[in-house]
Amino acid sequence: MKLKREFYARDTITVAKELLGKVLVHNIEGMLLKGKIVETEAYLGVEDKAAHSYGGRRTNRVEVMYGPAGHAYIYFIYGMYFLLNVVTEREGIPQAVLIRGIEPVEGLNSMAIYRFNKLYGELTSYQKKNLTNGPGKLTKAFNIDRKLNGIDLCGNRLYIEEGENKDFNIVQTTRIGIDYAEEARDFPYRFYIENNPYVSVK
């Protein structure tokens, strides 16, 4: 069952935790890529120095964060990677959850081709482990780029649905790669499924 807008339009920390175990789906002309979300990070907007909207910053890039919950905020980083975020809270509160790690479920051959230009069976064990275990890796494997920025996650192209296995422990810790964010780098806003091999950093 596809998640409804009400799921996203809530407290960002709650959404970040409850996204774990849910399934990201990219429908590419009828070909489905699916993966279980195993790692997330919450970004709490105006008061969070790690958030693009810190201090009320409002540019063309971050405008989607100020809109309705349940839309995708996708941006380009380091001139190399697209990162997928889920907009949360009510309209006007620019908060979001970064999807950091995914366990592949369906469409593995297509993911492997997008990521490594090989079929899944041709990947080394190292490549299989590194297929979607990071925010830039998973967007490449899922063929997600800035063209999908702002897309409604309650639609039929890119969306998130309920998962099956809810029997797991959640680890809460600090976020990664935000040393510029002063005290905000120590906020415990990263969540992941304990012992899952597709978590980016244990």
C-alpha positions in Angstrom: 0.0 0.0 0.0 1.3 3.4 -1.0 2.0 5.9 1.8 -0.5 8.7 2.0 0.3 12.4 2.4 -0.7 12.2 6.1 2.3 10.0 6.7 4.7 12.7 5.6 2.9 15.7 7.1 4.1 15.0 10.6 7.1 15.6 13.0 10.2 15.1 10.9 12.0 12.9 13.5 9.0 10.6 13.6 8.8 10.3 9.8 12.6 9.6 9.6 12.2 6.7 12.0 9.0 5.3 10.5 10.4 5.4 6.9 12.8 2.6 8.0 11.4 -0.7 6.6 9.3 1.1 4.0 9.9 0.4 0.3 11.0 3.0 -2.2 9.6 2.4 -5.7 10.6 4.0 -9.0 8.2 3.1 -11.8 10.1 3.6 -15.0 7.6 3.1 -17.8 6.3 0.0 -16.1 9.6 -1.3 -14.9 9.6 -1.3 -11.1 12.7 -0.7 -9.0 12.1 -1.4 -5.3 14.2 -1.3 -2.2 13.7 -1.3 1.5 14.7 1.9 3.3 17.3 1.0 5.9 18.9 4.4 6.8 17.6 8.0 7.1 18.6 11.4 8.3 16.3 14.2 9.6 16.9 17.8 8.7 15.0 20.3 10.8 14.9 23.4 8.7 15.2 26.9 10.0 16.9 26.1 13.3 19.2 23.3 12.0 22.5 24.5 10.7 22.9 21.4 8.6 19.7 22.1 6.7 19.6 23.9 3.4 16.8 26.0 4.7 18.7 27.1 7.9 17.9 30.6 9.0 14.9 30.8 6.6 17.0 30.5 3.5 14.7 30.4 0.5 16.2 29.9 -2.9 15.0 28.2 -6.1 16.8 25.1 -5.0 15.1 24.7 -1.6 11.7 26.0 -2.6 10.2 22.5 -2.7 11.0 22.2 1.0 8.6 25.0 1.8 5.8 23.3 -0.1 3.4 20.5 0.9 4.7 17.3 2.6 5.1 14.2 0.5 7.2 15.6 -2.3 10.7 14.8 -3.3 13.5 17.3 -2.7 16.4 16.2 -4.9 19.7 18.1 -5.1 23.1 17.7 -6.7 26.2 17.6 -4.5 30.0 17.6 -5.1 29.3 17.8 -8.8 28.7 14.1 -8.8 25.7 12.8 -6.8 22.0 13.4 -6.6 20.5 13.0 -3.1 16.8 12.1 -2.4 14.9 13.8 0.4 11.3 13.5 1.5 9.6 16.7 2.4 7.8 16.6 5.8 5.8 18.8 8.2 3.1 21.2 7.1 3.5 23.7 4.3 5.8 26.6 5.1 8.0 24.6 7.5 11.0 23.6 5.4 12.1 20.2 6.8 12.9 16.9 5.1 14.3 13.4 5.6 17.3 12.3 3.5 17.2 8.7 2.3 20.7 7.4 3.0 20.6 3.6 2.5 18.4 1.1 0.7 18.3 -2.7 0.6 17.6 -3.8 -3.0 14.4 -5.8 -3.4 13.2 -5.8 -7.0 14.8 -4.8 -10.4 18.3 -5.7 -9.3 19.6 -6.1 -12.9 18.4 -2.7 -13.8 19.9 -1.2 -10.7 23.2 -2.9 -11.5 23.2 -1.5 -15.0 22.4 2.0 -13.9 25.1 1.8 -11.2 27.9 -0.3 -12.8 26.8 -0.9 -16.4 26.7 -4.7 -15.6 24.0 -7.3 -14.9 23.6 -8.1 -11.2 25.0 -11.6 -11.6 28.2 -10.0 -13.1 28.9 -7.9 -10.1 31.6 -8.7 -7.6 30.6 -9.3 -4.0 32.0 -5.8 -3.2 29.9 -4.2 -5.9 26.8 -6.0 -4.7 27.4 -4.7 -1.2 27.9 -1.2 -2.5 25.0 -1.1 -4.9 22.7 1.1 -2.8 24.5 1.6 0.6 24.7 5.4 0.4 22.6 8.4 -0.6 24.4 9.0 -3.9 24.7 5.3 -4.7 21.1 4.6 -4.3 19.9 7.5 -6.5 22.2 6.3 -9.3 21.0 2.7 -9.0 17.4 3.9 -9.0 17.9 6.3 -11.9 16.8 9.2 -9.8 18.1 12.7 -10.8 17.1 16.3 -10.5 14.4 15.9 -13.2 12.3 14.3 -10.4 12.8 17.2 -8.0 9.5 18.2 -6.6 7.6 15.1 -7.8 4.6 14.1 -5.7 5.5 10.9 -3.8 1.7 10.2 -3.6 1.7 9.8 -7.4 2.6 6.8 -9.6 6.2 7.5 -10.7 8.3 7.7 -7.6 6.7 6.7 -4.3 7.1 4.8 -1.0 4.9 1.9 0.1 4.5 -0.1 3.2 7.1 -2.8 3.9 6.5 -6.3 5.2 9.2 -6.9 7.8 8.8 -4.6 10.8 10.8 -6.7 13.2 14.0 -4.8 13.6 15.9 -2.6 16.0 16.5 1.1 15.2 19.9 2.7 15.9 19.9 6.4 16.5 23.2 8.4 16.1 24.7 11.5 14.6 24.5 12.5 11.0 27.4 12.1 8.5 29.4 14.5 6.3 28.2 17.8 7.9 31.2 19.0 9.8 30.5 22.5 8.6 27.3 22.6 10.7 29.0 23.4 14.1 26.9 22.1 17.0 24.3 20.6 14.6 26.8 18.0 13.5 26.3 16.3 16.9 22.5 16.2 16.7 21.4 12.5 16.8 19.2 12.7 13.8 20.4 9.7 11.8 18.5 6.4 12.1 19.2 3.0 10.7 18.2 -0.6 10.9 20.6 -2.5 13.2 22.9 -5.0 11.4 21.5 -4.3 8.0 24.4 -4.7 5.4 23.2 -1.8 3.3 23.6 0.9 6.0 26.3 3.4 4.7 28.3 3.8 7.9 27.8 1.6 11.0 
